[in-house]
Amino acid sequence: MQPDIWYNGELIPHEDASIHVLSHVVHYGSSVFEGIRCYQTDQGSAVFRLDAHLRRLFDSAKIHRMDCGYDLEALRNASLRTVENSGLASCYLRPVIFRGTGPMGVNPLENAVNTFVAVWEWGAYLGKEALTEGVDVEVASWQRPAPNTHPTLAKAAGNYLNASLVKMDAKKNGVTEGIMLSVDGTLAEGSGENLFIVKDGTIYTAPTNASILGGITRDAVITLAEERGYPVEEQSLPREMLYVADELFFTGTAAEITPIRSVDHYEIGSGSRGPVTEELQDAFFDVVEKGHDPHGWLTPVDVSADARDAPSGATNGRAGDAAGTQAEEMTA
């Protein structure tokens, strides 16, 4: 049985969470959303950076002039309640604010705004072995939109039509993921992940004005890297930096920290996970698996004892299995 879904203030059965075919979101992609992980740590279940994710959700909604009628505290409580009710000691959370029924047409101002929070089990996003062995990727033929095309800092559903094209091409071409360039030809991000480059002991990543999403995990990784003495530079980067990098890795809620072993058939470094990537993975999983949380990134959630004792920890990303490929098209 699938977990109940929180919908406009109440928990409803999974199978009852439906919308009308004439909802604005169906025709125009008018929704904003978040992807959040709840981990089964050694101290119990906890949601990773819940408040930061929800602040970004409200920022996305504000940019798109969507007032859902709830404040951050209400959606925080809704998220925790949905996890508690699910019985899943570790899971993936998906809060969504979307435009529903009303006048048909591009103008959405008279359409109802609805909110839901769903949870499901989800393992390693890019594959069971990806976190240790790395993934093969390509530079995508599709690029990120220009900064004044539409707001890319908003995590909006319509933005992911671009990402879906990149992901489908990568799969058709026999690789795991694509890396998009910005409108000026510099590096941006993957279809659902932020990108980092390690070169001569410095870590580089694209700035947010390269039309990337300001990732919550990206921010956490920058913090962890700087604490370990690595300089981190946010700057425009040419495509060829990919090929001469010592290490490359993706970050994201779903991807966590995933090494990249090749790009366009160029082997990266030794062709396996590099030492910096591994050190940052260890630091990250020390937080989300061991529960060592000096930054206050974890929000405890009271899942039932039966659920906590069950072998559902396999849905933590590092221990993920087939659940990780259940719904493979999410993001940073």
Secondary structure, DSSP 8 states (H G I E B T S, - for coil): ----EEETTEEE-GGG----TT-HHHHH--EEE--EEEEEETTEEEEETHHHHHHHHHHHHHHTT---S--HHHHHHHHHHHHHHHT-SSEEEEEEEEE-SSS-SS--TTS-EEEEEEEE----TT-TTHHHH-EEEEE-SS----TTTS-TTS-BGGGHHHHHHHHHHHHHTTSSEEEEE-TTSBEEEESSSEEEEEETTEEEE--GGGT----HHHHHHHHHHHHTT--EEE---BTTHHHH-SEEEEEETTTEEEEEEEETTEE-TTSS--HHHHHHHHHHHHHHTT---TT--EEE----HHHHHSSGGGGSGGG--GGGGSS-----
